[in-house]
Amino acid sequence: MAHLQSMPRRPAQMIPWKVAGRVSETLDSGDEVVQQTGWVFNNVGRRDLTLAEFVATGDDEVPAYLEVFGLRGGHTQDQTLIEIGSGIGRMTCAFTREFGSVIACDLDQGFLERCYETVGKFGKVERLRTLEVVDGRSLNIAAASVDVAFSYITLQHCTVDDALDLAAEAVRVVRPGGRVALNFRGPAPNDILLIPAGKIVRALYHVPLVGGWATRRRALTRLGWQVSRLHPDEVTGPLGPQLTDIQIWTNPNSRLRAHGAEMRTFEGVNPAHWWLVARVATPA
């Protein structure tokens, strides 16, 4: 009993991911994971969706984002990209075709095993290595060791503190002159309902058997992942001194504004989201 009491408490926001990871391990194939779990977000609800079709959505998005953010080119074949929040590899496959080396990070080893399987089928698995984010907020790799840090639809699933820590970690691991492209969800009026609903759903994951059931319900998991909202100033404030060429990308219809950053728009950005795209500064 004393040993159990001395064990560190797992952060609450990690519980849904751990439950989802365990569920994915019980399924026989990537196709089943896509079809039977609610946490696979690709905005397509078909029950017959295949893993190949799921990956194809990433194949469409990755080149578009890289092109718009100025991250694409022949030079990337000699670069290393770290993907914070890879899931089972929806975008990872495309990254392995674009970059010479890719480090896929996620909270759960079950996801990373599926990611490796997915890239083995649809990407260049020889370019991939995986990294479990054990504590939910830090990356266990050396500083200034990668060229690009990319994160999409992940940081909104973290607490505010963990999201800020992961953003700082993204900057730490990128070499001076390298780039970060980090996706966040901004504040919105409907948060008054979504955030409390998310807390209620996440509580279900603590209940034996119910957690696994909830993981397979798309509507519930989409609510469960609603953890945090951040304004650009909350991110660029602490990180600004370490960055140059700071850009905040939003949907053209967004009213979000930031201080000390160039505002840019792209129709491919979700209206509720925004991106921080910047270059890591050379230390003085």
C-alpha positions, 0 to 999 in steps of 0.5 A, spaced: 500 500 500 505 504 501 508 503 494 502 505 491 501 511 495 508 513 493 507 513 485 506 519 482 499 521 480 497 521 473 495 528 470 487 528 469 487 530 462 492 524 460 486 519 462 482 519 456 488 518 452 491 512 456 484 509 456 484 510 448 491 507 447 488 501 451 482 500 447 486 501 440 491 495 443 485 491 443 483 492 436 486 487 430 487 492 425 488 500 423 482 499 420 478 497 426 481 503 430 479 508 425 472 505 424 470 503 432 473 509 436 471 516 437 478 519 438 480 518 431 478 525 428 478 527 421 471 530 421 469 524 417 464 519 421 463 513 416 463 507 419 466 504 413 472 509 413 479 505 412 486 506 415 488 508 408 482 513 407 484 516 414 491 517 412 489 520 405 486 526 409 493 527 412 496 526 405 492 532 403 493 537 409 500 536 410 503 539 404 498 544 404 500 547 411 508 546 409 507 550 403 503 555 406 507 556 412 514 556 408 516 549 411 516 545 404 522 544 399 528 540 397 532 542 403 527 538 408 530 531 405 536 533 410 532 535 416 528 532 422 521 534 424 518 532 430 511 531 431 508 533 437 501 529 438 502 524 432 496 519 434 496 513 430 500 516 424 494 520 420 499 526 418 506 522 420 506 518 413 506 524 409 511 527 414 516 521 412 515 523 405 517 530 406 523 530 411 529 525 412 527 524 419 521 524 423 520 523 431 513 522 432 511 523 439 504 522 443 502 520 450 501 513 449 505 507 447 499 504 444 498 510 439 505 510 437 505 502 436 499 504 431 503 510 428 509 505 427 504 500 423 501 506 419 507 509 417 510 502 415 504 501 410 503 508 407 510 512 409 517 511 409 518 507 416 525 507 415 525 515 417 521 514 423 522 514 430 517 514 436 517 518 443 513 517 448 511 524 452 511 520 459 509 526 463 504 530 458 509 536 458 516 534 456 520 532 450 526 527 452 530 529 447 536 534 446 536 541 446 537 544 439 536 537 435 531 538 430 529 543 424 522 543 425 517 542 430 510 541 428 503 540 432 496 540 430 490 539 434 494 536 440 495 542 445 488 544 446 487 537 449 492 539 454 491 543 460 493 550 459 500 549 463 502 543 459 500 546 453 505 552 454 510 547 457 510 543 450 510 549 446 516 551 450 519 544 449 518 545 442 522 551 441 527 548 446 528 542 441 529 546 435 535 548 432 537 556 432 534 558 425 529 552 425 522 553 425 516 551 429 508 551 427 504 550 433 496 549 432 492 552 438 484 553 439 483 560 441 477 562 446 470 562 444 463 564 446 461 557 446 467 555 451 462 556 457 458 550 455 464 546 452 469 546 457 464 544 463 462 538 458 469 536 457 470 535 464 464 531 465 466 527 459 473 526 462 470 524 469 467 518 465 474 515 463 475 514 471 470 509 471 471 502 470 468 499 463 465 506 462 471 509 459 472 504 454 465 505 452 466 512 452 472 512 447 468 509 442 463 514 442 465 520 437 461 525 440 463 524 447 470 524 445 470 530 442 467 533 448 472 530 452 478 533 449 476 540 450 481 542 455 484 548 454 483 555 450 489 560 449 490 567 446 496 568 442 499 573 447 499 568 452 504 563 448 508 569 444 509 573 451 513 568 454 516 565 448 517 571 444 524 573 446 526 566 443 523 567 437 523 571 430 519 572 424 513 571 429 506 569 425 499 568 427 495 564 422 488 564 422 482 563 418 480 569 414 473 570 418 477 570 425 477 576 429 483 574 433 488 579 434 495 578 437 500 583 439 507 583 436 506 578 431 504 578 423 497 576 422 496 572 416 490 568 414 489 561 410 482 558 409 485 551 411 485 554 418 479 551 422 475 558 424 476 556 432 484 555 431 490 559 430 497 557 429 504 560 431 509 559 426 516 562 427 523 561 427 527 560 433 532 565 434 540 565 435 542 566 442 545 572 444 
